[in-house]
């Protein structure tokens, strides 16, 4: 999952070297924190959050195949 989020984010931003993805395991779910450069934040979130929702949907679908619960936060 971490690799998937990193791949999607690096494809969207102007500064792919500043993309970091942290994986935090919790009791019932996994939290993925996505960090990008401040200038690229708008590109990752998109208009009215459409791109952020799309990233979360793709990750949620991939997690469902593995019967896991994954939450993506853009920090």
C-alpha positions in Angstrom: 0.0 0.0 0.0 2.8 2.4 0.9 4.4 1.9 -2.5 1.1 2.5 -4.3 0.5 5.8 -2.5 4.1 6.9 -3.2 3.8 6.0 -6.9 0.6 8.0 -7.3 1.9 11.0 -5.4 5.2 11.2 -7.2 3.3 11.1 -10.6 1.2 14.2 -9.5 3.8 16.5 -8.0 6.6 18.8 -9.4 9.0 17.8 -6.7 8.9 14.0 -6.4 12.0 13.9 -4.2 10.1 15.6 -1.4 7.3 13.0 -1.3 7.4 10.9 1.9 5.0 8.2 2.9 4.8 6.9 6.5 3.0 3.7 7.5 1.5 3.5 11.0 0.0 0.2 12.1 -2.9 0.5 14.5 -5.1 -2.2 16.1 -7.7 -2.6 13.4 -6.3 -0.5 10.6 -3.3 0.9 8.9 -2.7 4.7 8.6 -0.7 6.0 5.7 0.6 9.6 6.0 1.5 11.3 2.8 3.7 14.4 3.0 4.5 16.6 0.0 6.2 19.9 -0.6 3.9 22.9 0.3 3.9 24.0 -3.3 2.5 20.6 -4.4 -0.2 20.3 -1.8 -2.8 21.7 -4.2 -1.9 19.2 -6.8 -2.3 16.2 -4.5 -5.6 17.5 -3.0 -7.1 18.8 -6.3 -10.2 20.9 -6.8 -12.7 20.3 -4.0 -10.5 17.3 -2.9 -11.2 15.2 -6.0 -7.7 13.9 -6.4 -7.4 13.1 -2.7 -10.7 11.2 -2.9 -9.4 9.3 -5.9 -6.2 8.3 -4.2 -8.1 7.1 -1.2 -10.5 5.1 -3.4 -7.7 3.4 -5.2 -6.0 2.5 -1.9 -9.2 1.4 -0.3 -9.9 -1.0 -3.3 -6.4 -2.4 -3.1 -6.7 -2.9 0.6 -10.1 -4.6 0.3 -8.5 -7.2 -1.9 -6.2 -8.0 0.9 -9.0 -7.8 3.5 -7.4 -4.8 5.3 -8.6 -1.4 6.3 -6.3 1.5 5.2 -6.7 5.2 5.9 -4.8 7.8 3.8 -4.0 11.2 5.4 -2.4 14.0 3.5 -0.3 16.0 5.9 
